Amino acid sequence: MTTLLLLTALASAATNNTFDCLIEPNQRIDIRSPANTLIEKVLVDRGSMVKAGDALVILDGSVEREAYAQAQQRAESEAEVRVARARADYASDKLRRREDLLAQNYISSQDRDDAAAELRVAQAELALAMDNRKMAGTDMQRLNAVLRQRTLRAPFSGVVTERLQQPGELAFTGEGSAKPILRLAQTNPLRVEVVLPVAMMGKVGIGKHAEVVPEAPLQGRWQAQVKVVDRVFDSASGSFGVRLELANPKGDIPAGVRCKVSFPGQ
């Protein structure tokens, strides 16, 4: 709850069931890079309206694309598996012939055992080749996930409030000194913050509706629904906070403006 609301709410026109409020974005987030890399493109600017899932920023992914292509080639290539299978088939036929010769006492048991050992090695090489191909497929999936992260998308519908970096700059991960690329505010739904006197406790409950009117020169009357009722009072002012949700599907209701809210029936 803002200091402005705490200072002005109790001075509002409580006698006619109207209270000061503030319309704010439902949430504000920073769009940051998941890795230290160059910014290739920034597809939006300050004031751009975006929908959930829209591409906002494209990061450089040339290294990952090359690695993906190599993994794809390994995963789709059958040469290594075919060679290993051919060796295993040859070793199996060789062992079978050695066993027939041993049965006729034409060779020693050592020759037969050597052929059996050769088959086991060939079978192990075949298993390794198949595992390598499977691992290449796993690498493809991992690299594909990394490449998807190189396109930063809007997590919700809203508006770009700041553009802090440009194409060609190096984006850093983390929230320390690293500068975000964009700042985004969710404008549908909006939230309405209001401070009510303790006397209103029990009269305003979650799910109830209220009427919101913006301050001049803005015009309009909108229906909002109570979503949060604070359970801890501010003893100094004898008040408690309430949060309402205001639908804004077309984005025509501005955020960051003062308003009046009334609760019909109270």
Long-range contacts (C-beta under 8 A, 24 or more apart in sequence): 1-193, 1-195, 1-230, 1-241, 2-193, 5-193, 5-194, 5-195, 5-241, 6-195, 6-234, 6-237, 6-239, 9-194, 9-195, 9-196, 9-197, 9-237, 9-239, 10-195, 10-197, 10-237, 10-238, 10-239, 12-260, 13-260, 14-197, 16-262, 17-262, 17-263, 17-266, 18-260, 18-261, 18-262, 19-194, 19-195, 19-196, 19-260, 19-261, 19-262, 20-194, 20-195, 20-258, 20-259, 20-260, 20-261, 21-192, 21-193, 21-194, 21-212, 21-244, 21-258, 21-259, 21-260, 21-261, 22-192, 22-193, 22-194, 22-256, 22-257, 22-258, 22-259, 23-190, 23-191, 23-192, 23-212, 23-214, 23-246, 23-253, 23-254, 23-255, 23-256, 23-257, 23-258, 23-259, 24-190, 24-191, 24-192, 24-193, 24-255, 24-256, 25-158, 25-185, 25-186, 25-187, 25-190, 25-191, 25-255, 25-256, 26-186, 26-187, 26-188, 26-189, 26-190, 26-191, 26-245, 27-156, 27-185, 27-186, 28-161, 28-183, 28-184, 28-185, 28-186, 29-155, 29-183, 29-184, 29-186, 30-175, 30-180, 30-182, 30-183, 30-184, 31-56, 31-57, 31-152, 31-180, 31-181, 31-182, 31-183, 31-184, 32-171, 32-173, 32-174, 32-175, 32-178, 32-180, 32-181, 33-57, 33-59, 33-152, 33-171, 33-172, 33-173, 33-181, 34-149, 34-173, 35-59, 35-149, 35-173, 36-170, 36-171, 36-172, 36-173, 37-61, 37-150, 37-170, 37-171, 38-168, 38-169, 38-170, 38-171, 39-165, 39-166, 39-167, 39-168, 39-169, 39-170, 39-171, 39-181, 40-167, 41-167, 42-163, 42-165, 42-166, 42-167, 42-181, 42-182, 44-160, 44-163, 44-182, 45-160, 45-163, 46-160, 46-161, 46-162, 46-163, 47-159, 47-160, 48-159, 48-160, 49-157, 49-158, 49-159, 49-251, 50-154, 50-157, 50-158, 50-159, 50-160, 50-184, 51-154, 51-157, 52-154, 52-155, 52-156, 52-157, 53-153, 53-154, 54-153, 54-154, 55-151, 55-152, 55-153, 56-152, 56-153, 56-154, 56-160, 56-181, 56-182, 56-184, 57-151, 57-152, 57-181, 57-182, 58-150, 58-151, 58-152, 59-149, 59-150, 59-151, 59-152, 59-171, 60-150, 61-146, 61-147, 61-150, 64-143, 64-146, 64-147, 64-150, 65-147, 67-139, 67-143, 68-140, 68-143, 68-144, 68-147, 71-136, 71-137, 71-139, 71-140, 71-143, 72-136, 72-140, 74-132, 74-133, 74-136, 74-139, 75-133, 75-136, 75-137, 75-139, 75-140, 77-133, 78-133, 80-129, 80-132, 80-133, 81-126, 81-129, 81-130, 81-133, 83-129, 84-122, 84-125, 84-126, 84-128, 84-129, 84-130, 85-126, 87-122, 87-125, 87-126, 88-119, 88-122, 88-123, 88-125, 88-126, 90-122, 91-115, 91-118, 91-119, 91-121, 91-122, 91-123, 92-119, 92-122, 94-118, 94-119, 95-119, 152-181, 154-184, 155-184, 156-184, 156-186, 157-186, 157-187, 157-188, 157-251, 158-184, 158-185, 158-186, 158-187, 158-188, 159-184, 159-185, 159-187, 159-251, 160-184, 161-185, 185-255, 187-248, 187-251, 187-253, 187-255, 188-247, 188-248, 188-249, 188-251, 189-245, 189-246, 189-247, 189-248, 190-245, 190-246, 190-248, 190-253, 190-255, 191-227, 191-243, 191-244, 191-245, 191-246, 192-224, 192-243, 192-244, 192-245, 192-246, 192-259, 192-261, 193-241, 193-242, 193-243, 194-241, 194-242, 194-243, 194-244, 194-261, 195-234, 195-237, 195-239, 195-240, 195-241, 195-242, 196-239, 196-240, 196-241, 196-242, 197-238, 197-239, 198-233, 198-238, 198-239, 198-240, 200-240, 200-263, 200-266, 201-233, 201-240, 203-263, 203-266, 204-229, 204-242, 204-263, 204-266, 205-229, 208-263, 209-264, 210-244, 210-261, 210-262, 210-263, 210-264, 211-261, 211-262, 211-263, 211-264, 212-244, 212-246, 212-259, 212-260, 212-261, 213-259, 213-260, 213-261, 213-262, 214-253, 214-254, 214-257, 214-258, 214-259, 215-257, 215-258, 215-259, 215-260, 218-254, 218-257, 220-253, 222-246, 222-247, 222-253, 223-247, 224-261
